Amino acid sequence: MPDQSITPPESPFSVRAISERIGSIIDSLSEVWIEGELSEINVRPGSPTIFMRLRDTSADMSISVRCYKNVFDSIAPLEQNARVVIRSKPTWWTKNGSLSFNISEIRQVGVGELMARLEALKNLLAEEGLFDLDRKKPLPFLPTVVGLICGRNSDAGKDVVENAKRRWPAVQFEIREVAVANAAAVSEVSAALSELEANPKVDVIIITRGGGSFEDLLPFSDESLLRLVADCQTPIVSAIGHEKDSPLLDLVADWRASTPTDAGKRVVPDMDEELSRISNLADRANRYLANRIDFEISKITGYMNRQIMREPITIVTNRLEIISGLSARSFRSMSGALAIAKEEISGLRTQVRTLSPQATLDRGYSVVQKSNGQVVRKANEIKSGEKLRLRLAQGEVGAITE
């Protein structure tokens, strides 16, 4: 269904009419406070109006602003790249279709206020854990490619490359030269960082610039850049300024280098040191193997010098002597045991013979038995004419009683 608010093509607005409509909308807006950085200051001789551009420090965009000379002079001197807060009302120029902002008041943002803002941002990021040590990624031992973000034709970038190649000549760099000292620094550094982060060959990224004033280093404490660094999966090295300089990037990055020179030394190992270490390890391995071989040879020599190795029959003769001794001991033990057993058997035989009925019979006694084998012990147990059997010492005889 077509939008009823759109005029039909048969009745279009003229350029003047549409410009006037835009102007009426903008003229209805009230004054606002805007913060930014003065990227241009155009003072025309004899003109009561000063034209400037106000740039956003975290994005590559700006707006046109103007003010009367007396407003500008009230806080003079103002220099390019000064950070200011303006009270302004948007104005639409109907004739040429341009938008401008008329400044009624300018306030320069002082260092104290900026430091207070940075301290508040620092506390916020600390509470979110962006400075925690456990989220920092270790630097690779030997990166395939080192990403480098530096100023255009800057000494800091040259120091990084020179010191890294001095330590490891084969190291490769992906260099992105960007603005690092003006209002475009945040957007250009962020774009370069995103590009290097997307490159799978880049193993570590260095963000560097030389020293500067507090205001010069402010882009490296920008919240949008810091959060981008925190989200990177590639280890980030911060090498901003000198030891005394401390932008918030140092706290968010995975490694903080005190200087660009230090960054070049941190990202790659020293080839001479590594070769020396390898040589030392090889010497230690050779000494260990040589000592182990000597030790084993000495053990083998000791074994070979033993009598049993010189006269192997010795082990047989030694065992034979042991076996002979054990055999003799067994024979003596068995002989003794047999002699004792014989004595015991002889004693038992004597006892048996002494107690045997045969011995009694040998002394002249006899055993009287009835025909049924019953032993007669009393005379009244037999009858006259009963057959008896007499068992003598030798043999038996029959008898009839009277």
Beta strands, then each sheet from edge to edge (+ up, - down):
strand 1: 32-43
strand 2: 49-55
strand 3: 62-68
strand 4: 83-93
strand 5: 98-108
strand 6: 145-151
strand 7: 172-178
strand 8: 202-209
strand 9: 236-240
strand 10: 255-256
strand 11: 367-370
strand 12: 387-391
strand 13: 396-400
sheet 1: 1+ 2- 3+ 5+ 4- 1+
sheet 2: 7+ 6+ 8+ 9+ 10+
sheet 3: 11+ 12- 13+
end
